Amino acid sequence: MEIQTWQKTIGRVAFLNCDPLYHGLAEKWKILAAPPAWLTGHLLRKDCLVAPIPAADWALNREKLILLPKLGIISDGPVGSVLLFGHREIKDMRDVALPTDSATSRRLLIYLLNKQGFDPRPVQMGPDLESMLDRCDGALLIGDRALHQARMHPELVRMDLGKVWKDETGFPMVFAVFAAHVDAPIKMVESALSDLLAAKDSFEGTRLREKIIAESSERSSFSIKRVEQYFEEVLFDLNGEAELGLKLFISEVLGIDGNPNFITV
């Protein structure tokens, strides 16, 4: 893969959930699409200017990464794309396969299972449901893979992590935050953030909503109805309630003491 200089490049998660934020951005920015955890490495290596990364990755690298305000990948209830699958009920799961592409969801699942009194053995695997369930009783999938497998095998869905977090805490779940390296040129970061927020506002204001939903449906093979529902489940506004949920995740799930500083541009 050709690595671009960070002054020209914005990272994006290679999932459906980022489509509303990146509509039209390729005309101005070079877009680096990758799994969430990979984008963390690109930011730390200064390969790209701004990227959505797992909230856990930002928290664990917060001295090196700036948290951008007002923007995230969030749910305030069911998220639809962060799911635990299994042939058995959760209480009967002896082991759970965890994918390698999101630090946040892996940690969140173990936390939620422990809160419910379950302690299955975690097994790291590639995100393939069939091979995961061949080896383990449960399997965590995120993003488009989770959406696809839920469509194909709804009987295997055992937990929507966004819903259970909301039920447990009362707060939204921030699965990903937008971040930049502390050494990144602030004016460029502000420009990228401004364009991302403008795209978010255009989508939420319905001006482009139908067009983006139709394009996302065609590209992903999900029905327009499912994409419409998904873009109601996935939220992008890192507001005060979401920040409280993020702080709770950092303290309770990651075990980082104190009230973490939100370094923003």
C-alpha positions in Angstrom: 0.0 0.0 0.0 1.3 3.5 -0.9 1.5 5.6 2.2 0.6 9.2 1.7 1.8 12.2 3.7 -0.5 13.1 6.5 -1.0 16.6 5.2 -3.1 15.2 2.4 -4.7 12.1 3.9 -7.8 11.4 6.0 -8.2 7.8 7.3 -11.6 6.2 7.3 -13.0 2.9 8.6 -13.7 0.5 5.8 -17.2 0.0 7.0 -20.7 1.3 6.0 -20.9 3.4 9.1 -18.6 6.1 7.8 -20.4 6.7 4.5 -22.3 9.8 5.7 -19.2 11.5 6.9 -17.0 10.9 3.8 -19.5 11.8 1.1 -17.6 14.1 -1.3 -14.4 14.3 0.7 -12.4 12.5 -1.9 -12.5 15.6 -4.1 -10.4 17.4 -1.5 -8.6 14.7 0.5 -6.9 11.4 -0.1 -8.9 8.8 1.8 -7.1 5.9 3.4 -9.6 3.1 4.1 -8.6 0.5 6.7 -9.9 -1.5 9.7 -10.3 0.6 12.8 -7.3 -0.8 14.7 -5.1 -0.4 11.6 -5.9 3.3 11.5 -4.5 3.7 15.0 -1.1 2.5 13.7 -1.4 4.9 10.7 -2.0 7.9 13.1 0.9 6.9 15.4 3.2 6.5 12.4 2.0 9.8 11.0 0.8 8.2 7.8 -2.5 10.2 7.9 -3.7 13.4 9.3 -7.1 12.5 11.0 -8.8 9.1 11.4 -11.6 7.4 13.4 -10.0 4.9 15.7 -11.3 2.6 18.5 -12.0 4.6 21.6 -9.8 2.2 23.6 -6.9 2.9 21.3 -7.2 6.6 21.8 -7.4 6.3 25.6 -4.4 4.1 25.7 -2.4 6.4 23.4 -3.9 9.7 24.6 -0.5 11.4 25.3 0.3 11.0 21.6 -3.1 11.6 20.0 -5.4 14.6 20.0 -9.1 13.9 20.5 -11.2 15.9 18.0 -14.4 17.4 19.4 -18.0 16.9 18.3 -17.5 13.7 16.2 -17.5 10.0 16.9 -19.0 6.7 16.0 -21.7 6.2 18.7 -24.8 4.4 19.6 -27.5 5.3 22.1 -29.0 1.8 22.3 -28.8 -1.0 19.7 -26.0 -0.4 17.2 -26.7 -3.3 14.9 -23.1 -3.8 13.9 -21.3 -4.9 17.1 -22.7 -8.3 17.8 -22.0 -11.5 19.7 -23.1 -14.6 17.8 -23.3 -18.1 19.0 -25.0 -21.5 18.7 -25.3 -21.6 22.5 -26.9 -19.2 24.9 -24.4 -16.8 26.6 -24.6 -18.6 29.9 -23.4 -21.8 28.2 -20.5 -20.3 26.3 -17.1 -21.7 27.4 -15.0 -19.6 25.0 -15.6 -16.6 22.8 -13.7 -15.7 19.6 -12.6 -12.0 19.5 -11.7 -10.4 16.2 -8.5 -8.5 15.7 -9.9 -5.4 14.1 -11.4 -3.4 17.1 -9.8 -3.0 20.5 -12.9 -1.2 21.9 -15.5 -4.0 21.1 -13.2 -6.8 22.4 -12.8 -5.1 25.8 -16.4 -4.0 26.0 -17.7 -7.5 25.4 -15.6 -9.1 28.1 -16.6 -6.3 30.5 -20.4 -6.8 29.7 -20.1 -10.6 30.0 -18.3 -10.3 33.4 -21.0 -7.9 34.6 -23.6 -10.5 33.8 -21.6 -13.1 35.8 -20.1 -14.9 32.8 -16.4 -15.5 32.3 -15.7 -17.4 29.0 -12.2 -17.8 27.7 -11.3 -15.2 25.1 -9.7 -16.5 21.8 -8.3 -14.0 19.3 -9.1 -15.0 15.7 -9.6 -13.5 12.3 -13.2 -12.1 11.8 -14.8 -15.1 10.0 -17.9 -16.3 11.7 -17.8 -19.9 10.4 -14.3 -20.6 11.5 -14.8 -18.7 14.8 -17.9 -20.8 15.7 -16.1 -24.0 14.5 -13.6 -23.3 17.3 -15.5 -21.4 19.9 -19.0 -21.2 21.4 -19.4 -17.5 20.7 -18.0 -15.0 18.2 -17.8 -11.2 18.2 -18.1 -9.4 14.9 -18.2 -5.7 14.1 -19.0 -3.5 11.1 -20.3 -4.7 7.8 -19.5 -8.4 8.7 -21.8 -8.2 11.7 -24.6 -6.6 9.7 -24.2 -9.3 7.0 -24.1 -12.2 9.3 -27.1 -10.9 11.3 -29.0 -10.8 8.1 -28.0 -14.3 7.1 -28.2 -15.8 10.6 -30.5 -13.8 12.9 -31.0 -16.9 15.1 -27.3 -16.7 16.1 -27.4 -13.2 17.5 -26.9 -13.3 21.2 -26.0 -9.8 22.2 -26.0 -6.3 20.7 -23.2 -4.6 22.6 -24.6 -1.1 22.1 -27.9 -2.1 23.6 -26.4 -3.9 26.6 -24.1 -1.0 27.4 -27.0 1.4 27.3 -29.1 -0.9 29.5 -26.2 -1.3 32.0 -25.0 2.3 32.2 -27.7 4.6 30.8 -25.2 6.3 28.6 -24.4 6.2 24.9 -21.5 4.0 23.8 -18.6 5.7 21.9 -17.1 2.9 19.8 -14.8 5.2 17.9 -13.4 8.7 18.2 -11.7 10.9 15.7 -8.1 11.7 16.5 -4.9 13.2 15.2 -1.2 12.9 16.2 -0.1 15.6 18.6 2.5 16.7 16.1 0.0 17.1 13.3 -0.4 20.7 11.9 -3.3 22.1 13.7 -4.6 24.2 10.8 -4.8 21.1 8.7 -6.5 19.2 11.4 -9.1 21.9 11.8 -9.7 22.0 8.1 -10.3 18.2 8.0 -12.5 18.4 11.1 -14.5 21.2 9.5 -15.1 19.2 6.3 -16.1 16.1 8.3 -18.6 18.1 10.4 -20.0 19.8 7.3 -20.6 16.4 5.8 -22.3 15.2 9.0 -24.5 18.3 9.1 -25.5 17.8 5.5 -26.5 14.2 6.1 -28.4 15.0 9.3 -30.1 17.9 7.6 -31.5 15.4 5.0 -30.2 17.4 2.0 -28.1 14.4 0.9 -29.5 11.7 3.1 -31.5 9.9 0.5 -28.7 10.0 -2.0 -26.1 8.6 0.5 -28.5 5.9 1.7 -29.1 4.8 -1.9 -25.4 4.8 -2.8 -24.6 2.9 0.4 -27.3 0.3 -0.2 -26.0 -0.3 -3.8 -22.4 -0.6 -2.7 -23.1 -2.8 0.3 -25.9 -5.0 -1.0 -28.0 -4.1 2.1 -31.5 -3.0 1.4 -32.4 0.7 1.5 -34.6 0.0 4.5 -31.8 -1.7 6.5 -29.4 1.1 5.6 -31.9 3.7 6.7 -32.3 1.9 10.0 -28.6 1.5 10.5 -28.0 5.2 10.0 -30.5 5.8 12.8 -28.7 3.3 15.1 -25.2 4.8 14.4 -24.8 8.4 15.6 -22.0 10.8 15.0 -22.5 13.6 17.5 -19.9 13.5 20.3 -22.1 15.6 22.7 -22.1 15.9 26.4 -23.9 12.6 27.1 -21.6 10.7 24.7 -18.6 12.2 26.4 -19.9 11.0 29.8 -20.3 7.6 28.3 -16.7 7.7 26.9 -15.3 8.7 30.3 -17.2 5.8 31.9 -15.9 3.4 29.4 -12.4 4.6 30.0 -12.6 4.3 33.8 -14.8 1.2 34.1 -13.8 -0.9 31.1 -10.2 0.1 30.6 -9.4 0.7 34.3 -7.8 4.1 33.7 -8.0 6.0 36.9 -9.2 9.5 37.3 -11.1 11.8 34.9 -9.2 11.6 31.6 -8.3 14.9 29.9 -10.1 15.5 26.6 -7.4 17.2 24.5 -9.3 19.0 21.7 -8.4 21.3 18.9 
